[in-house]
Amino acid sequence: MPKKCRHLLQTSDLSLDEIKLLLEKASVYANDFNAVSLETKEKMHNKIIVALFFENSTRTVSSFEIASLRLGAKIVKLNMQTSSASKGETLTDTFKNIHAMQPDAIITRHAFSSAPFKLAEFSQCPLINAGSGTSAHPTQALLDLLTLYQHFGGLENLKGKKIAFIGDVKNSRVANSNIKLLQRLGLEIMLCAPSSMLPTTPLKTTHNIEEAIGFADILMSLRTQTERHNTPIFASLKDYGNAYCITQQRLEAHAKNKEIIILHPGPVHRDIDIESAVLEDKRSKVLEQVKNGVAMRMAVLEFLLLD
C-alpha cells in the first residue's frame, strides 16, 4: 500500500477544482451507471474496500456498496453488532486489525465526531468518513450539491441561491457539512428550527417555517435526531410536525410564485418532516438525491483510489 494517500473526512479536504471534477464525473455516472471505462474497471478489479459502520445506515452503506460494485471493486461490510467491538474491543484496535489486512480503502461511520480524524492518523489507505457524530458527512453534502448542480444547470448558477435548513440543525452532520460546502460556493443560508435545535451561529435563523419557505429557493428538511437529545423537545413528533412539516398548504401560501425544490437526506418521517403529498410532488428531489448518492460515491472512490 502507498505510504501517503488521500482521505475524505470533511468537505474542506477537497479544493474547489477537485469538487468540480467530482461533479463532472458524478454527472456522467448519474446519467448512466454503466458509463465506467474499461480502464477504470480493470484498475478497480482487484481493489478491496471495507465498510466499517458503528452506526446504523440504510442509504449510505447500500450506496457505497453499489458504487463499489459498479466500479468493479469488491466490498466487505462488517456487522459491528456481531463483531469483537461488541465484546469490548476498542475502536482503534478494531480499525488497526482491519487495516492490517491491507484493504485498499476503508469507509467508516461512528457516533463520535473525532473518530475518523483519529483513525486517519495511522491509516495508510484512503479513509472515507461516512458520518461522524454531529460534525461531518462529506459524501452526503457532495451528493446534495450534485442534485443542485443538475437542477440549476451548473455551479455558476448556484451563487446567490437561497437555501433554508429546516429541523434539527444543531445535531445534524448533514447540515453541518452542507453549510460549510455551500458557503464556499456563495449560497445564502437560513436555519429554521426551535431554539433547542439551533446551533450558535452568525447565520440567519428563524423559528418560523413560513418565513423560511418565503426566503428560500431550496428547502433542506432534516430528521429530528431524537437519539441525540438528552430530554424530549416536543411532547410528540406530531407536535413537532405541526410546527415544522413542509406541507402543500405552506408551499401554496409562501412559495406559490417561485420555483422551489425540496431535499431531505433520509430517512424521512412522512407527515412530520415532509407531507406525503409533497414527497410525491415534482418539487421533491429526495429520490434523485438517493440516485445521485451512488453516482457521487462512484466518483469519490475512483478519485481516491485511482487518481
Secondary structure as UniProt FT lines:
FT   HELIX           11..13
FT   HELIX           16..31
FT   TURN            33..34
FT   HELIX           38..44
FT   TURN            45..46
FT   STRAND          48..53
FT   HELIX           59..71
FT   STRAND          74..79
FT   HELIX           80..82
FT   HELIX           84..87
FT   HELIX           91..100
FT   STRAND          105..110
FT   TURN            113..114
FT   HELIX           115..120
FT   TURN            121..122
FT   STRAND          127..132
FT   TURN            133..135
FT   HELIX           138..152
FT   HELIX           155..157
FT   TURN            158..160
FT   STRAND          162..166
FT   TURN            170..171
FT   HELIX           173..184
FT   TURN            185..186
FT   STRAND          188..192
FT   HELIX           195..197
FT   STRAND          204..206
FT   HELIX           209..215
FT   STRAND          218..221
FT   HELIX           226..228
FT   HELIX           237..244
FT   HELIX           248..254
FT   TURN            256..257
FT   STRAND          261..263
FT   TURN            271..273
FT   HELIX           276..279
FT   TURN            282..283
FT   HELIX           286..306
//
